[in-house]
Amino acid sequence: MQTPNSGILAGMSRVQLQAMLTQAQAALIELQMGKKGVSFSYTQGDGTRSVSYQPTSIADVSALIMQIQRALGIGGRRRRVRFRY
């Protein structure tokens, strides 16, 4: 299991992680609403150009969001509730 000080998020400041979390959450919303394109074409004076992006899944973006949240110390598992009589 990765800790906040290991993996691809190691060495990032809290501000950077929070900015990345905001971007990932916005991307997830757009992906779920079907607003993210994968391939684009346009024509310029000297010919046609195209740009393609690697498609991603909702599961991939959700996993990234959870990883960033763990690094920030939010959204983790809660302790078991114990009742005392």
N, C-alpha and C positions, 0 to 999 in steps of 0.2 A: 504494500500500500504506500502511496506517495504521501509525503508530508508537505506542508507549505514551503519547505526549504529545498525540495527536490523536484525533479521533472522540468517540464518546459516553463514553468512559472517561477523557478528559482531565481532569486536576485531582483525580482520586480518589486517596485515600491507599492505601498498600499494605494496611492493615487493612481498608478498605472493599472493595477488590478481592478480598481473600481471603474475606471474608464473602459477597460476591456469587458467587464461584466455588463456595463450599459450597452456597449456595441453588440455583444453576443445576444443579449435579451431582445434588442431591436431586430437583429437578424432572424431570431427564432420567430418573432411575431410576423415578420414579412414572409418567412418561409411557410408558416402555417396558413397564412392568408393567400398564398399563391402569387405573391408579388415579386419573387426573386426569379430573374431570368438566368439562363445558362449560356445561351449563344446569341450574339448580336451581329448584325451586318449593317454596313452603311456605305454609301457611295461618295467618293470624293472626285475632284476633277480628273485625277489620273487613274482612277479605277475603283474597284470595289474592295473594301476592307472588311474583315470579320474578326471578332474577338470571342473567345470561348472561355468560360470559367468551369472549374471542376464542380460538378454537382455535389451537394451535401445532403444529409438526411436530418430529419428532426431529431433523431436519436443522437447523432454526432454533436449537434449544437447543444442539445440538452446535457450531454455528458460534459461538454466544455464548460457550460454554465455551472454545473455542480462542482467541477474541479476548481473553478475560480472562487466559488462560494466557500469551499473548504479552505482554500488558501487564505481567504479573508476572515475565516472563523465564523461564518454565518451559514445557516441552512443545514447544519449537521444533524446527526441523530440526537434525539432527546433521551435523557435518562429515564429509566423505568420509574413509573409512579408507584410508590409504596405507601400503603395505608397503615397507620399506627392506631391501635385501639387502646 
